[in-house]
Amino acid sequence: MESYSNNQLLQEIRACENLLTDRIADNMETFGVSSTIGRLLGIIYMNREAMTLDALAGETGMSKTRMSQVMREMISLDIAEKEYVKGSRKDHYNVERDYAQTFISLFTRNWSEVVKRNTNLERRLREQIHHLETYLTEDSPEEVKNRMESLQKELDEWQAYYQWIDGLVTFFESGEIFKHVPIVTPNTKEETHHEK
């Protein structure tokens, strides 16, 4: 049986932590978030306590200015926050520790943006159709009338679809999702997620 010194054990554990950090970075791209954000999320998460920009710059090799930009973006994504550390004048940053909450923050933010953009487009198109209808006459070609009617039906379906997505976002944000799809951990048979 191979034996490890304490130093070797620590190196092996760090290697495992680095693999997790790298996978978190890769996973962030699935949400349309840069791997840089994912890397910082993983680094702070695995550090298990808030970190300064200096410490993050040291871990990543990036500039403190770049770290500051990325942390602001993470805060806007609602997956990180500044944290007060007694006795320190420097800003410290921590991340959401709950994987499910991080997923919800990223998922709902992206889809909320999609709903907003597409709802605005629908409104503008309906205004345009309403404007075009004022030019319709009894003599207007059937093709024009049919295509306008078809476009209105398409917009009705469009509206219904984005209202459904909006409802889905609410379903996640409210925590209702966990009543239907609870998080199961090795320590418990079934654990429902606590709302934060």
Phi, psi and chi 1 to 4 in degrees:
 res  aa     phi    psi   chi1   chi2   chi3   chi4
   1 MET       -  129.2 -179.3  179.9 -158.7      -
   2 GLU   -73.1  139.1 -171.9  178.3   -7.8      -
   3 SER  -113.8  151.3   65.7      -      -      -
   4 TYR  -119.5  141.1  -73.8   94.3      -      -
   5 SER   -78.3  165.3   69.0      -      -      -
   6 ASN   -57.5  -37.8  -71.4  -23.1      -      -
   7 ASN   -64.6  -43.4 -141.9   15.9      -      -
   8 GLN   -65.6  -39.7  -71.7  171.6  -44.6      -
   9 LEU   -60.0  -45.1  -75.8  171.6      -      -
  10 LEU   -62.4  -40.7 -163.2   53.1      -      -
  11 GLN   -63.8  -41.6  -75.4  177.8  -21.8      -
  12 GLU   -64.6  -41.8  -69.9  -65.7  -37.9      -
  13 ILE   -63.3  -43.6  -69.8  168.3      -      -
  14 ARG   -61.4  -38.5  -78.4 -168.9 -174.9  126.8
  15 ALA   -62.7  -41.5      -      -      -      -
  16 CYS   -64.5  -43.3  -68.1      -      -      -
  17 GLU   -62.3  -39.7  -69.7  173.9  -15.1      -
  18 ASN   -64.1  -37.5  -73.1  -23.3      -      -
  19 LEU   -63.2  -41.8  -76.3  172.4      -      -
  20 LEU   -63.6  -44.5  -83.1  175.1      -      -
  21 THR   -59.3  -44.2  -62.0      -      -      -
  22 ASP   -63.4  -39.4  -70.3  -16.1      -      -
  23 ARG   -68.7  -38.5 -175.6   50.5   52.0   92.6
  24 ILE   -59.8  -43.5  -69.8  169.7      -      -
  25 ALA   -60.3  -44.7      -      -      -      -
  26 ASP   -62.7  -42.0  -68.6  -16.8      -      -
  27 ASN   -63.4  -33.0  -69.0  -15.6      -      -
  28 MET   -61.4  -32.2  -72.1  -62.3  107.8      -
  29 GLU   -63.4  -27.2  -68.9 -179.6   -9.6      -
  30 THR   -61.4  -31.3  -54.9      -      -      -
  31 PHE   -90.7    6.2  -64.2  108.0      -      -
  32 GLY    77.2   20.1      -      -      -      -
  33 VAL  -108.4  143.6  175.5      -      -      -
  34 SER   -63.1  151.6   74.7      -      -      -
  35 SER   -67.0  -23.0   58.9      -      -      -
  36 THR   -62.5  -44.3  -58.5      -      -      -
  37 ILE   -62.6  -44.3  -73.1  176.8      -      -
  38 GLY   -61.0  -40.2      -      -      -      -
  39 ARG   -63.0  -46.2 -179.1  124.4 -175.1   89.2
  40 LEU   -64.5  -39.6  -71.6 -178.8      -      -
  41 LEU   -58.0  -46.9 -178.8   72.5      -      -
  42 GLY   -64.8  -42.3      -      -      -      -
  43 ILE   -62.2  -48.8  -72.5  168.1      -      -
  44 ILE   -66.9  -40.8  -61.7  171.0      -      -
  45 TYR   -59.4  -47.8 -172.2   87.0      -      -
  46 MET   -72.2  -23.1  -63.9  -49.5  -65.9      -
  47 ASN   -70.1  -26.4 -168.6   56.4      -      -
  48 ARG    66.3   14.3  -67.1  178.3  176.4   76.0
  49 GLU  -157.4  161.8   59.9 -177.4   37.0      -
  50 ALA   -58.4  149.5      -      -      -      -
  51 MET  -129.5  151.2  -64.0  177.9   72.8      -
  52 THR   -85.2  165.5   65.1      -      -      -
  53 LEU   -62.4  -37.2  -66.9  176.3      -      -
  54 ASP   -60.3  -45.9  -69.9  -31.2      -      -
  55 ALA   -64.3  -41.0      -      -      -      -
  56 LEU   -66.6  -40.8  -72.6  166.2      -      -
  57 ALA   -61.9  -40.2      -      -      -      -
  58 GLY   -64.1  -38.0      -      -      -      -
  59 GLU   -71.1  -34.3  -76.8  -83.6  -24.1      -
  60 THR  -102.9  -20.7   61.2      -      -      -
  61 GLY    81.3    5.5      -      -      -      -
  62 MET   -90.0  162.6  -71.7 -172.4 -107.7      -
  63 SER   -72.7  157.8   71.3      -      -      -
  64 LYS   -63.7  -35.9 -169.4  173.5  166.7 -177.5
  65 THR   -62.4  -45.1  -58.0      -      -      -
  66 ARG   -63.5  -40.2  178.6   67.0 -178.7  131.9
  67 MET   -59.0  -42.9  -73.3  -62.1   96.0      -
  68 SER   -61.6  -42.8 -178.7      -      -      -
  69 GLN   -62.0  -45.8  -68.2  169.0  -19.7      -
  70 VAL   -66.4  -40.0  175.7      -      -      -
  71 MET   -65.2  -37.7  -72.3  -47.4  -59.0      -
  72 ARG   -61.8  -40.8  -81.7 -163.5  -56.3  -86.5
  73 GLU   -64.8  -41.0 -168.7  175.9  -13.9      -
  74 MET   -64.8  -37.7  -70.0  173.4   71.5      -
  75 ILE   -64.4  -41.3  -71.1  168.1      -      -
  76 SER   -66.3  -27.3   76.5      -      -      -
  77 LEU   -80.9   -5.3  -70.1  170.0      -      -
  78 ASP    64.7   36.9 -159.3   24.7      -      -
  79 ILE  -121.3    2.7   58.1  172.9      -      -
  80 ALA  -149.7  161.3      -      -      -      -
  81 GLU  -155.9  155.4   61.8 -173.5    6.2      -
  82 LYS   -72.4  145.7  -82.1 -173.3 -175.6  180.0
  83 GLU  -133.2  132.5 -170.8  173.3  -76.3      -
  84 TYR   -74.1  131.1  170.2   74.4      -      -
  85 VAL  -121.3  116.3  174.2      -      -      -
  86 LYS   -57.4  133.7 -170.7  175.5  180.0  176.5
  87 GLY    85.9   -0.2      -      -      -      -
  88 SER  -117.2  138.1  175.9      -      -      -
  89 ARG   -91.9  -11.4  -68.3 -176.2  179.7 -174.1
  90 LYS   -83.4  152.7  -66.6 -175.7  176.3 -173.1
  91 ASP   -73.8  135.5  -71.3  -25.9      -      -
  92 HIS  -115.9  146.3  -72.0   70.9      -      -
  93 TYR  -125.6  139.6  -63.2   89.6      -      -
  94 ASN  -128.3  164.5 -143.1  -25.9      -      -
  95 VAL  -120.6  162.1  -65.3      -      -      -
  96 GLU   -61.6  126.2  174.9   60.3   58.1      -
  97 ARG   -87.2  -15.7  -60.1 -102.7  167.1 -128.6
  98 ASP   -92.2  112.5 -174.7  -33.7      -      -
  99 TYR   -57.4  -42.4  -73.0  126.9      -      -
 100 ALA   -63.8  -40.7      -      -      -      -
 101 GLN   -67.0  -36.9 -170.5   57.6   50.1      -
 102 THR   -62.6  -45.1  -62.4      -      -      -
 103 PHE   -57.5  -47.7  169.4   83.8      -      -
 104 ILE   -62.4  -44.1  -72.6  170.7      -      -
 105 SER   -59.1  -45.6  -66.6      -      -      -
 106 LEU   -72.4  -44.9  -65.3  171.9      -      -
 107 PHE   -61.4  -50.4  173.9   84.7      -      -
 108 THR   -70.8  -34.4   58.6      -      -      -
 109 ARG   -64.3  -47.4 -180.0 -179.4 -178.4  -86.0
 110 ASN   -61.9  -46.6  -71.7  -17.5      -      -
 111 TRP   -72.8  -30.8  -79.7  106.1      -      -
 112 SER   -62.5  -39.9  -69.0      -      -      -
 113 GLU   -64.1  -42.1  -74.3  -63.2  -45.6      -
 114 VAL   -62.3  -44.7  167.7      -      -      -
 115 VAL   -60.5  -46.1  168.3      -      -      -
 116 LYS   -60.9  -48.8 -177.9  179.5  172.6 -175.7
 117 ARG   -61.5  -44.0  -76.9 -165.5  -48.9  -91.5
 118 ASN   -76.0  -30.1  -73.6  -74.4      -      -
 119 THR   -67.6  -39.6  -59.5      -      -      -
 120 ASN   -63.9  -41.5  -73.3  -21.7      -      -
 121 LEU   -62.7  -44.5  175.2   62.2      -      -
 122 GLU   -58.4  -44.6  178.1 -139.8  -22.3      -
 123 ARG   -61.0  -45.8  179.3 -174.3   46.0   76.2
 124 ARG   -63.6  -41.3  -71.8 -164.0  -45.5  -87.2
 125 LEU   -66.2  -38.8  -71.2  174.0      -      -
 126 ARG   -64.4  -39.9  -75.3 -168.6 -168.9  -83.0
 127 GLU   -62.2  -41.5  -72.5  169.6    0.6      -
 128 GLN   -64.9  -43.4  179.8   66.6    8.8      -
 129 ILE   -62.8  -43.7  -71.1  170.9      -      -
 130 HIS   -58.5  -42.4 -178.7   68.1      -      -
 131 HIS   -63.7  -45.0  173.2   71.4      -      -
 132 LEU   -65.8  -31.9  -66.5  173.8      -      -
 133 GLU   -61.4  -28.3  -79.2  177.6  -32.0      -
 134 THR   -65.4  -17.4   62.5      -      -      -
 135 TYR   -95.5   -6.2  -64.7   98.8      -      -
 136 LEU   -72.0  141.2  -76.8  178.7      -      -
 137 THR  -132.2  175.5   66.1      -      -      -
 138 GLU   -62.8  -26.4  -73.4 -176.9   18.0      -
 139 ASP   -86.9   -3.5  -62.7  -27.4      -      -
 140 SER   -61.9  140.8  -64.9      -      -      -
 141 PRO   -60.4  146.6  -18.1   27.2      -      -
 142 GLU   -58.5  -35.6  -78.4  -57.2  -52.8      -
 143 GLU   -59.6  -42.4 -178.7 -171.7    3.1      -
 144 VAL   -63.7  -46.9  169.6      -      -      -
 145 LYS   -62.4  -44.9  -67.6  176.2 -175.2  176.0
 146 ASN   -65.2  -41.9  -71.0  -19.3      -      -
 147 ARG   -68.5  -36.0  -70.6 -174.8   72.3  166.3
 148 MET   -66.8  -42.2 -167.4  170.4  -68.2      -
 149 GLU   -64.5  -41.6 -174.3  179.9  -27.6      -
 150 SER   -62.9  -40.7  177.0      -      -      -
 151 LEU   -64.6  -39.3 -176.2   55.7      -      -
 152 GLN   -63.7  -41.6  -73.5  173.8  -33.1      -
 153 LYS   -62.7  -40.7  -74.5  179.9 -179.5  173.6
 154 GLU   -60.8  -42.2 -176.2   64.2   36.2      -
 155 LEU   -66.7  -33.1  -73.5  175.3      -      -
 156 ASP   -63.6  -42.6  -71.4  -17.5      -      -
 157 GLU   -67.5  -40.2  -69.9  176.5   14.4      -
 158 TRP   -57.0  -49.4 -178.3  -82.7      -      -
 159 GLN   -60.5  -45.2 -179.7 -174.8   48.2      -
 160 ALA   -60.9  -41.0      -      -      -      -
 161 TYR   -63.6  -47.5  174.0   64.0      -      -
 162 TYR   -73.9  -24.7  -73.6  101.9      -      -
 163 GLN   -68.6  -36.8  -76.4  175.8  -17.2      -
 164 TRP   -63.7  -45.4  176.5   78.6      -      -
 165 ILE   -61.2  -41.3  -69.0  176.3      -      -
 166 ASP   -60.4  -40.3 -164.2   41.1      -      -
 167 GLY   -64.3  -37.6      -      -      -      -
 168 LEU   -64.5  -41.8 -173.3   61.8      -      -
 169 VAL   -58.7  -46.4  166.2      -      -      -
 170 THR   -61.8  -40.0  -58.9      -      -      -
 171 PHE   -57.0  -41.5 -175.5   65.1      -      -
 172 PHE   -74.5  -49.5  -83.9   85.3      -      -
 173 GLU   -63.1  -32.8  -72.4 -179.8  -28.2      -
 174 SER   -76.0  -14.8   68.5      -      -      -
 175 GLY    86.9   -1.5      -      -      -      -
 176 GLU   -57.9  -30.5 -174.5   71.4   17.5      -
 177 ILE   -53.8  -36.1 -179.3   70.5      -      -
 178 PHE   -73.3  -15.6  -62.1  110.2      -      -
 179 LYS   -74.0  -27.5  -68.6  179.2 -177.7  173.2
 180 HIS  -101.0  -31.0  -57.6  -83.7      -      -
 181 VAL  -132.5   79.6 -173.2      -      -      -
 182 PRO   -71.2  156.2   23.9  -28.8      -      -
 183 ILE   -86.2  125.2  -66.2  177.3      -      -
 184 VAL  -104.2  125.6  179.0      -      -      -
 185 THR  -112.8  161.8   63.6      -      -      -
 186 PRO   -62.5  -26.4  -16.9   25.3      -      -
 187 ASN   -80.9  -20.8  -60.4  -27.8      -      -
 188 THR  -133.5  151.8   58.7      -      -      -
 189 LYS   -65.8  -44.9  -70.8  -74.1 -177.2 -151.8
 190 GLU  -151.0  127.0 -163.9  171.7  -86.1      -
 191 GLU  -126.6  123.1  177.3 -175.8  -51.4      -
 192 THR   -84.9  148.1   53.5      -      -      -
 193 HIS   -74.9  139.7 -168.4   77.6      -      -
 194 HIS   -86.2  134.4  -57.6  -39.1      -      -
 195 GLU   -70.5  140.7 -117.8 -177.4  -77.9      -
 196 LYS  -104.6      -  -68.4 -165.0  171.1 -168.1
